[in-house]
Amino acid sequence: MVGVQTSARDFFRAAYENRYTWDNNFPGYTADVTFKQDDQVVTGKVRVNSDMKAEVFDVEDEQAKQAIHSQLWETAIHRVRRSFEDTHGKNTFSFGDTDETGAVELLMGGKAEGDRYKIRDNEVTHVHRHIHGVVVTINTFSSHNTGEGYLSHSYDSVYHDPKTGEQKGGKSVFEDNYEKVGDYCILTQRIIRTETDGKESVEEFNFSNVKLL
């Protein structure tokens, strides 16, 4: 159990600071990309700049280009190193229940009122957040320990309407794999399986020939 000495804020801060992020010297990188969606296969090149902006080249299919760009942007945004106070300074934290896996629930107040997280072994295993007019719920099943913080390996994600609770779109299950290039862990594969109305669609993003800028 969590020691009485540990405040909910400190407990959450420790897990927040245990996430793997890129430092301020991150130079950006280029890579080749192969995108597979069901029967479609598209290849091209990508570049993530030091300011975390992503670019996709040599992909003519606009939907495929958007899909690749969206995943790169999503990945890079989670690697940005922001201080705990910058991100959570206006939030309050209180302990909720502990589930059967030993994960401790944290309930948010203040700016993030209504959001909640679960933490186990100094890692966030559950996220329930209000973002841009929807509620996103993410459960993490396994993670990579990089030695400099953790990265999620397998997790799911589902969106709901905050007012009605109605599910929006299908539930997606992700698997992420990383490689260390120079001093940085870079995403080399993401597989997303989304089930909508009983049908499964699979998207696979493979990044190879990764070179730091």
Secondary structure as GFF3:
##gff-version 3
##sequence-region A 1 213
A	DSSP	alpha_helix	8	16	.	.	.	ID=ss1
A	DSSP	beta_strand	28	37	.	.	.	ID=ss2
A	DSSP	beta_strand	40	49	.	.	.	ID=ss3
A	DSSP	beta_strand	54	57	.	.	.	ID=ss4
A	DSSP	alpha_helix	62	79	.	.	.	ID=ss5
A	DSSP	alpha_helix	84	88	.	.	.	ID=ss6
A	DSSP	beta_strand	91	98	.	.	.	ID=ss7
A	DSSP	beta_strand	104	110	.	.	.	ID=ss8
A	DSSP	beta_strand	116	120	.	.	.	ID=ss9
A	DSSP	beta_strand	123	131	.	.	.	ID=ss10
A	DSSP	beta_strand	134	145	.	.	.	ID=ss11
A	DSSP	beta_strand	150	160	.	.	.	ID=ss12
A	DSSP	beta_strand	167	181	.	.	.	ID=ss13
A	DSSP	beta_strand	184	196	.	.	.	ID=ss14
A	DSSP	beta_strand	199	212	.	.	.	ID=ss15
###
